[in-house]
Amino acid sequence: MKYITVALAKGRLADFAISLFEQLGFDCAEMKTKTRKLIFTDETHKFKFILVKASDVPVYVEYGAADMGIVGKDTLLEEGRNLYEMLDLKFGACRMAVAGPPSMADQLHTSHNLRVASKYPHIAKNYFQIKKGQTIEVIKLNGSVELAPLTGLSEVIVDIVESGATLKENGLEVLETICDLSARLVVNRVSAKLERERILDVVNKLKGLIE
Ligand code: PRP
């Protein structure tokens, strides 16, 4: 039997994702240890699990190097890859928002060439240009995005808001909500056909767990 490979996003979502597969009866013991290994095999079920950077999950799944993956909707929207989004797993719930100092609330709609810092340049561009018809200058950052308006690098940010604590502690607030986010199960288009039964089995069992 062929191995089914599952790509899991390292970081915030990994623990949830691993516990879901554990509840389905997969052997995830080694994944939970502090190993530097990146690939884990469950010989009984003939499943492999790989731990990759979140933004790489859709890449592995689109190319079929992984048959399925678990990743945040934020990453899916940003990467825009060709794959099936099969299930909203509900965990990791948060939202994508435009945030900035309270003083920007009035200027947000009228400003031209607003400077927007974000780890999600495509989401930011699409939201402002397509949805709001506003041209913006996107400044791509890789973390601690909240610093951008505090240092004058940008006027606002587009970022994930979970508890809201990071914004609050830095004197910023949500100005507009772009969309809700959560973890999603994605499947390679070819694998969905060739390994239909085994993949659907996992999808249905996961559905049972979250409902
Ligand atoms: C994310 C996000 C916000 C923060 C939101 O950053 O980019 O900064 O979490 O969470 P909160 O609303 O609960 O405060 P992350 O912790 O992934 O680190 P990074 O900024 O270095 O990317």
py3Dmol code that shows the C-alpha trace and the ligand (Angstrom):
import py3Dmol

protein = """\
ATOM      1  CA  MET A   1       0.000   0.000   0.000  1.00  0.00           C
ATOM      2  CA  LYS A   2       1.208   3.509  -0.872  1.00  0.00           C
ATOM      3  CA  TYR A   3       1.965   5.915   1.953  1.00  0.00           C
ATOM      4  CA  ILE A   4      -0.356   8.887   2.365  1.00  0.00           C
ATOM      5  CA  THR A   5       1.691  11.957   3.252  1.00  0.00           C
ATOM      6  CA  VAL A   6       0.213  14.676   5.466  1.00  0.00           C
ATOM      7  CA  ALA A   7       1.916  18.094   5.681  1.00  0.00           C
ATOM      8  CA  LEU A   8       1.402  19.864   8.984  1.00  0.00           C
ATOM      9  CA  ALA A   9       2.185  23.532   9.553  1.00  0.00           C
ATOM     10  CA  LYS A  10       4.841  24.016  12.213  1.00  0.00           C
ATOM     11  CA  GLY A  11       3.996  26.507  14.933  1.00  0.00           C
ATOM     12  CA  ARG A  12       0.685  27.456  16.468  1.00  0.00           C
ATOM     13  CA  LEU A  13      -1.457  24.937  14.605  1.00  0.00           C
ATOM     14  CA  ALA A  14       0.885  21.941  14.901  1.00  0.00           C
ATOM     15  CA  ASP A  15      -0.161  20.771  18.376  1.00  0.00           C
ATOM     16  CA  PHE A  16      -3.869  20.863  17.479  1.00  0.00           C
ATOM     17  CA  ALA A  17      -3.257  19.077  14.208  1.00  0.00           C
ATOM     18  CA  ILE A  18      -1.172  16.372  15.852  1.00  0.00           C
ATOM     19  CA  SER A  19      -3.779  15.832  18.568  1.00  0.00           C
ATOM     20  CA  LEU A  20      -6.506  15.438  15.925  1.00  0.00           C
ATOM     21  CA  PHE A  21      -4.597  12.656  14.166  1.00  0.00           C
ATOM     22  CA  GLU A  22      -3.805  11.093  17.526  1.00  0.00           C
ATOM     23  CA  GLN A  23      -7.520  10.997  18.329  1.00  0.00           C
ATOM     24  CA  LEU A  24      -8.050   9.185  15.023  1.00  0.00           C
ATOM     25  CA  GLY A  25      -5.693   6.493  16.275  1.00  0.00           C
ATOM     26  CA  PHE A  26      -2.522   7.454  14.412  1.00  0.00           C
ATOM     27  CA  ASP A  27       0.825   7.008  16.104  1.00  0.00           C
ATOM     28  CA  CYS A  28       2.047  10.559  16.720  1.00  0.00           C
ATOM     29  CA  ALA A  29       4.199   9.900  19.782  1.00  0.00           C
ATOM     30  CA  GLU A  30       7.504  10.746  18.092  1.00  0.00           C
ATOM     31  CA  MET A  31       6.132  13.983  16.629  1.00  0.00           C
ATOM     32  CA  LYS A  32       5.442  15.284  20.103  1.00  0.00           C
ATOM     33  CA  THR A  33       9.007  14.801  21.303  1.00  0.00           C
ATOM     34  CA  LYS A  34      11.596  17.535  20.922  1.00  0.00           C
ATOM     35  CA  THR A  35      13.180  15.820  17.975  1.00  0.00           C
ATOM     36  CA  ARG A  36      14.722  17.645  15.018  1.00  0.00           C
ATOM     37  CA  LYS A  37      13.242  15.045  12.700  1.00  0.00           C
ATOM     38  CA  LEU A  38      10.917  16.412  10.029  1.00  0.00           C
ATOM     39  CA  ILE A  39       9.277  13.226   8.809  1.00  0.00           C
ATOM     40  CA  PHE A  40       7.357  10.687  10.880  1.00  0.00           C
ATOM     41  CA  THR A  41       5.930   7.373   9.775  1.00  0.00           C
ATOM     42  CA  ASP A  42       2.953   5.439  11.046  1.00  0.00           C
ATOM     43  CA  GLU A  43       3.660   1.969   9.640  1.00  0.00           C
ATOM     44  CA  THR A  44       0.330   0.520  10.725  1.00  0.00           C
ATOM     45  CA  HIS A  45      -1.759   2.984   8.743  1.00  0.00           C
ATOM     46  CA  LYS A  46       0.918   3.613   6.088  1.00  0.00           C
ATOM     47  CA  PHE A  47       0.826   7.340   6.729  1.00  0.00           C
ATOM     48  CA  LYS A  48       3.717   9.797   6.770  1.00  0.00           C
ATOM     49  CA  PHE A  49       3.575  13.172   8.495  1.00  0.00           C
ATOM     50  CA  ILE A  50       5.889  16.014   7.580  1.00  0.00           C
ATOM     51  CA  LEU A  51       6.348  19.215   9.559  1.00  0.00           C
ATOM     52  CA  VAL A  52       6.873  22.220   7.302  1.00  0.00           C
ATOM     53  CA  LYS A  53       6.735  25.991   7.508  1.00  0.00           C
ATOM     54  CA  ALA A  54       3.078  27.081   7.289  1.00  0.00           C
ATOM     55  CA  SER A  55       3.496  28.895   3.974  1.00  0.00           C
ATOM     56  CA  ASP A  56       5.052  25.764   2.450  1.00  0.00           C
ATOM     57  CA  VAL A  57       2.103  23.466   3.266  1.00  0.00           C
ATOM     58  CA  PRO A  58       0.076  24.560   0.191  1.00  0.00           C
ATOM     59  CA  VAL A  59       3.196  24.151  -1.977  1.00  0.00           C
ATOM     60  CA  TYR A  60       3.777  20.540  -0.878  1.00  0.00           C
ATOM     61  CA  VAL A  61       0.085  19.755  -1.345  1.00  0.00           C
ATOM     62  CA  GLU A  62      -0.281  21.447  -4.740  1.00  0.00           C
ATOM     63  CA  TYR A  63       2.705  19.561  -6.161  1.00  0.00           C
ATOM     64  CA  GLY A  64       1.582  16.278  -4.615  1.00  0.00           C
ATOM     65  CA  ALA A  65       4.685  15.870  -2.434  1.00  0.00           C
ATOM     66  CA  ALA A  66       2.055  15.716   0.302  1.00  0.00           C
ATOM     67  CA  ASP A  67      -1.400  14.249  -0.354  1.00  0.00           C
ATOM     68  CA  MET A  68      -3.055  16.429   2.235  1.00  0.00           C
ATOM     69  CA  GLY A  69      -2.238  19.133   4.719  1.00  0.00           C
ATOM     70  CA  ILE A  70      -3.452  21.185   7.627  1.00  0.00           C
ATOM     71  CA  VAL A  71      -2.862  24.901   7.404  1.00  0.00           C
ATOM     72  CA  GLY A  72      -4.459  28.225   8.288  1.00  0.00           C
ATOM     73  CA  LYS A  73      -6.909  29.917   5.934  1.00  0.00           C
ATOM     74  CA  ASP A  74      -4.615  32.974   6.075  1.00  0.00           C
ATOM     75  CA  THR A  75      -1.851  30.995   4.374  1.00  0.00           C
ATOM     76  CA  LEU A  76      -4.268  29.583   1.790  1.00  0.00           C
ATOM     77  CA  LEU A  77      -5.547  33.047   0.886  1.00  0.00           C
ATOM     78  CA  GLU A  78      -2.036  34.428   0.681  1.00  0.00           C
ATOM     79  CA  GLU A  79      -0.559  31.564  -1.369  1.00  0.00           C
ATOM     80  CA  GLY A  80      -3.547  31.087  -3.704  1.00  0.00           C
ATOM     81  CA  ARG A  81      -2.539  27.529  -4.623  1.00  0.00           C
ATOM     82  CA  ASN A  82      -4.451  25.058  -6.735  1.00  0.00           C
ATOM     83  CA  LEU A  83      -5.794  22.483  -4.259  1.00  0.00           C
ATOM     84  CA  TYR A  84      -8.997  21.300  -2.608  1.00  0.00           C
ATOM     85  CA  GLU A  85     -10.010  22.904   0.652  1.00  0.00           C
ATOM     86  CA  MET A  86     -12.013  20.032   2.117  1.00  0.00           C
ATOM     87  CA  LEU A  87     -12.782  20.919   5.697  1.00  0.00           C
ATOM     88  CA  ASP A  88     -12.921  23.801   8.133  1.00  0.00           C
ATOM     89  CA  LEU A  89     -11.316  22.263  11.210  1.00  0.00           C
ATOM     90  CA  LYS A  90     -12.517  25.190  13.351  1.00  0.00           C
ATOM     91  CA  PHE A  91      -9.436  25.363  15.567  1.00  0.00           C
ATOM     92  CA  GLY A  92      -6.992  28.273  15.425  1.00  0.00           C
ATOM     93  CA  ALA A  93      -9.945  30.627  15.022  1.00  0.00           C
ATOM     94  CA  CYS A  94      -8.913  34.250  14.547  1.00  0.00           C
ATOM     95  CA  ARG A  95      -9.471  37.012  11.990  1.00  0.00           C
ATOM     96  CA  MET A  96      -7.562  38.980   9.402  1.00  0.00           C
ATOM     97  CA  ALA A  97      -7.879  42.677  10.068  1.00  0.00           C
ATOM     98  CA  VAL A  98      -6.690  46.117   9.135  1.00  0.00           C
ATOM     99  CA  ALA A  99      -5.273  47.642  12.308  1.00  0.00           C
ATOM    100  CA  GLY A 100      -3.589  50.862  13.260  1.00  0.00           C
ATOM    101  CA  PRO A 101      -3.646  53.751  15.687  1.00  0.00           C
ATOM    102  CA  PRO A 102      -7.178  54.961  16.556  1.00  0.00           C
ATOM    103  CA  SER A 103      -6.399  58.216  14.730  1.00  0.00           C
ATOM    104  CA  MET A 104      -6.344  56.306  11.428  1.00  0.00           C
ATOM    105  CA  ALA A 105      -9.996  55.256  11.708  1.00  0.00           C
ATOM    106  CA  ASP A 106     -11.258  58.359   9.879  1.00  0.00           C
ATOM    107  CA  GLN A 107      -8.448  58.565   7.352  1.00  0.00           C
ATOM    108  CA  LEU A 108      -8.547  54.930   6.304  1.00  0.00           C
ATOM    109  CA  HIS A 109     -11.149  55.401   3.569  1.00  0.00           C
ATOM    110  CA  THR A 110      -9.858  58.653   2.156  1.00  0.00           C
ATOM    111  CA  SER A 111      -6.085  58.150   2.177  1.00  0.00           C
ATOM    112  CA  HIS A 112      -4.349  57.668  -1.154  1.00  0.00           C
ATOM    113  CA  ASN A 113      -1.303  55.440  -1.428  1.00  0.00           C
ATOM    114  CA  LEU A 114      -1.731  54.326   2.145  1.00  0.00           C
ATOM    115  CA  ARG A 115       1.323  52.442   3.369  1.00  0.00           C
ATOM    116  CA  VAL A 116       0.233  49.031   4.661  1.00  0.00           C
ATOM    117  CA  ALA A 117       2.718  46.709   6.368  1.00  0.00           C
ATOM    118  CA  SER A 118       1.917  43.002   6.365  1.00  0.00           C
ATOM    119  CA  LYS A 119       3.181  39.438   6.353  1.00  0.00           C
ATOM    120  CA  TYR A 120       0.331  38.945   3.861  1.00  0.00           C
ATOM    121  CA  PRO A 121       0.999  41.271   0.907  1.00  0.00           C
ATOM    122  CA  HIS A 122      -1.483  39.555  -1.429  1.00  0.00           C
ATOM    123  CA  ILE A 123      -4.317  39.618   1.072  1.00  0.00           C
ATOM    124  CA  ALA A 124      -3.590  43.279   1.839  1.00  0.00           C
ATOM    125  CA  LYS A 125      -3.422  44.260  -1.830  1.00  0.00           C
ATOM    126  CA  ASN A 126      -6.534  42.333  -2.805  1.00  0.00           C
ATOM    127  CA  TYR A 127      -8.550  43.742   0.050  1.00  0.00           C
ATOM    128  CA  PHE A 128      -7.691  47.374  -0.550  1.00  0.00           C
ATOM    129  CA  GLN A 129      -7.542  47.349  -4.337  1.00  0.00           C
ATOM    130  CA  ILE A 130     -10.271  44.899  -5.313  1.00  0.00           C
ATOM    131  CA  LYS A 131     -12.704  45.231  -2.426  1.00  0.00           C
ATOM    132  CA  LYS A 132     -12.248  48.900  -1.568  1.00  0.00           C
ATOM    133  CA  GLY A 133     -10.865  50.312  -4.817  1.00  0.00           C
ATOM    134  CA  GLN A 134      -8.008  52.004  -2.985  1.00  0.00           C
ATOM    135  CA  THR A 135      -4.423  51.967  -4.170  1.00  0.00           C
ATOM    136  CA  ILE A 136      -1.939  51.175  -1.446  1.00  0.00           C
ATOM    137  CA  GLU A 137       1.762  50.624  -1.036  1.00  0.00           C
ATOM    138  CA  VAL A 138       2.361  47.251   0.599  1.00  0.00           C
ATOM    139  CA  ILE A 139       5.433  46.835   2.746  1.00  0.00           C
ATOM    140  CA  LYS A 140       6.185  43.148   3.253  1.00  0.00           C
ATOM    141  CA  LEU A 141       7.383  42.237   6.740  1.00  0.00           C
ATOM    142  CA  ASN A 142       8.126  38.859   8.287  1.00  0.00           C
ATOM    143  CA  GLY A 143       7.031  39.360  11.885  1.00  0.00           C
ATOM    144  CA  SER A 144       6.272  41.824  14.688  1.00  0.00           C
ATOM    145  CA  VAL A 145       4.175  43.726  12.161  1.00  0.00           C
ATOM    146  CA  GLU A 146       2.638  45.876  14.909  1.00  0.00           C
ATOM    147  CA  LEU A 147       5.926  47.751  15.045  1.00  0.00           C
ATOM    148  CA  ALA A 148       5.372  49.283  11.617  1.00  0.00           C
ATOM    149  CA  PRO A 149       2.815  51.977  12.558  1.00  0.00           C
ATOM    150  CA  LEU A 150       4.668  52.626  15.824  1.00  0.00           C
ATOM    151  CA  THR A 151       7.887  53.460  14.016  1.00  0.00           C
ATOM    152  CA  GLY A 152       6.392  55.329  11.058  1.00  0.00           C
ATOM    153  CA  LEU A 153       7.200  52.540   8.612  1.00  0.00           C
ATOM    154  CA  SER A 154       3.527  52.324   7.653  1.00  0.00           C
ATOM    155  CA  GLU A 155       0.213  53.944   8.497  1.00  0.00           C
ATOM    156  CA  VAL A 156      -1.682  50.707   9.095  1.00  0.00           C
ATOM    157  CA  ILE A 157      -1.120  46.946   9.081  1.00  0.00           C
ATOM    158  CA  VAL A 158      -2.970  43.920   7.793  1.00  0.00           C
ATOM    159  CA  ASP A 159      -2.443  41.091  10.237  1.00  0.00           C
ATOM    160  CA  ILE A 160      -3.959  38.267  12.220  1.00  0.00           C
ATOM    161  CA  VAL A 161      -5.803  39.201  15.384  1.00  0.00           C
ATOM    162  CA  GLU A 162      -6.451  36.401  17.820  1.00  0.00           C
ATOM    163  CA  SER A 163      -6.925  37.665  21.390  1.00  0.00           C
ATOM    164  CA  GLY A 164      -6.230  41.272  20.417  1.00  0.00           C
ATOM    165  CA  ALA A 165      -3.588  41.510  23.153  1.00  0.00           C
ATOM    166  CA  THR A 166      -0.697  42.421  20.842  1.00  0.00           C
ATOM    167  CA  LEU A 167      -2.659  45.313  19.341  1.00  0.00           C
ATOM    168  CA  LYS A 168      -3.864  46.516  22.724  1.00  0.00           C
ATOM    169  CA  GLU A 169      -0.446  46.419  24.333  1.00  0.00           C
ATOM    170  CA  ASN A 170       0.911  48.510  21.501  1.00  0.00           C
ATOM    171  CA  GLY A 171      -1.853  51.133  21.439  1.00  0.00           C
ATOM    172  CA  LEU A 172      -3.348  49.895  18.191  1.00  0.00           C
ATOM    173  CA  GLU A 173      -6.859  48.737  17.345  1.00  0.00           C
ATOM    174  CA  VAL A 174      -8.793  46.851  14.717  1.00  0.00           C
ATOM    175  CA  LEU A 175     -10.017  49.340  12.110  1.00  0.00           C
ATOM    176  CA  GLU A 176     -11.685  46.861   9.755  1.00  0.00           C
ATOM    177  CA  THR A 177     -12.163  43.111   9.740  1.00  0.00           C
ATOM    178  CA  ILE A 178     -11.210  41.475   6.454  1.00  0.00           C
ATOM    179  CA  CYS A 179     -12.318  37.881   7.111  1.00  0.00           C
ATOM    180  CA  ASP A 180     -12.536  35.087   9.667  1.00  0.00           C
ATOM    181  CA  LEU A 181      -9.763  32.490   9.725  1.00  0.00           C
ATOM    182  CA  SER A 182      -9.232  28.981  11.064  1.00  0.00           C
ATOM    183  CA  ALA A 183      -7.311  25.810  10.256  1.00  0.00           C
ATOM    184  CA  ARG A 184      -8.318  23.984   7.073  1.00  0.00           C
ATOM    185  CA  LEU A 185      -7.755  20.495   5.711  1.00  0.00           C
ATOM    186  CA  VAL A 186      -6.484  20.691   2.152  1.00  0.00           C
ATOM    187  CA  VAL A 187      -6.042  17.871  -0.352  1.00  0.00           C
ATOM    188  CA  ASN A 188      -4.026  17.485  -3.547  1.00  0.00           C
ATOM    189  CA  ARG A 189      -6.285  17.348  -6.603  1.00  0.00           C
ATOM    190  CA  VAL A 190      -4.828  14.127  -8.011  1.00  0.00           C
ATOM    191  CA  SER A 191      -4.605  12.367  -4.628  1.00  0.00           C
ATOM    192  CA  ALA A 192      -8.271  13.215  -4.055  1.00  0.00           C
ATOM    193  CA  LYS A 193      -9.043  10.920  -6.998  1.00  0.00           C
ATOM    194  CA  LEU A 194      -6.336   8.248  -6.727  1.00  0.00           C
ATOM    195  CA  GLU A 195      -6.521   7.827  -2.961  1.00  0.00           C
ATOM    196  CA  ARG A 196     -10.169   8.801  -2.668  1.00  0.00           C
ATOM    197  CA  GLU A 197     -11.206   6.163  -0.141  1.00  0.00           C
ATOM    198  CA  ARG A 198      -8.366   6.597   2.328  1.00  0.00           C
ATOM    199  CA  ILE A 199      -8.557  10.383   2.130  1.00  0.00           C
ATOM    200  CA  LEU A 200     -12.331  10.495   2.517  1.00  0.00           C
ATOM    201  CA  ASP A 201     -12.031   8.153   5.469  1.00  0.00           C
ATOM    202  CA  VAL A 202      -9.742  10.648   7.231  1.00  0.00           C
ATOM    203  CA  VAL A 203     -11.920  13.610   6.197  1.00  0.00           C
ATOM    204  CA  ASN A 204     -15.073  11.955   7.559  1.00  0.00           C
ATOM    205  CA  LYS A 205     -13.412  10.927  10.805  1.00  0.00           C
ATOM    206  CA  LEU A 206     -12.045  14.451  11.290  1.00  0.00           C
ATOM    207  CA  LYS A 207     -15.519  15.812  10.593  1.00  0.00           C
ATOM    208  CA  GLY A 208     -16.881  13.514  13.285  1.00  0.00           C
ATOM    209  CA  LEU A 209     -14.310  14.804  15.757  1.00  0.00           C
ATOM    210  CA  ILE A 210     -15.010  18.493  15.268  1.00  0.00           C
ATOM    211  CA  GLU A 211     -18.799  18.378  15.051  1.00  0.00           C
TER     212      GLU A 211
END
"""
ligand_1 = """\
22
PRP
C 0.653 36.801 15.352
C 0.091 38.011 14.634
C -0.020 39.033 15.713
C -0.370 38.194 16.928
C -1.847 38.262 17.182
O 2.018 36.939 15.438
O 0.936 38.402 13.562
O 1.182 39.701 15.914
O 0.012 36.846 16.627
O -2.228 37.547 18.340
P -3.052 38.233 19.522
O -4.201 38.989 18.896
O -3.528 37.069 20.351
O -2.152 39.145 20.279
P 3.001 35.770 15.907
O 2.846 35.522 17.371
O 2.770 34.585 15.053
O 4.455 36.376 15.728
P 5.119 37.318 14.635
O 4.537 38.681 14.825
O 6.565 37.301 14.936
O 4.795 36.741 13.296
"""
view = py3Dmol.view(width=600, height=400)
view.addModel(protein, "pdb")
view.setStyle({"model": 0}, {"cartoon": {"style": "trace"}})
view.addModel(ligand_1, "xyz")
view.setStyle({"model": 1}, {"stick": {}})
view.zoomTo()
view.show()
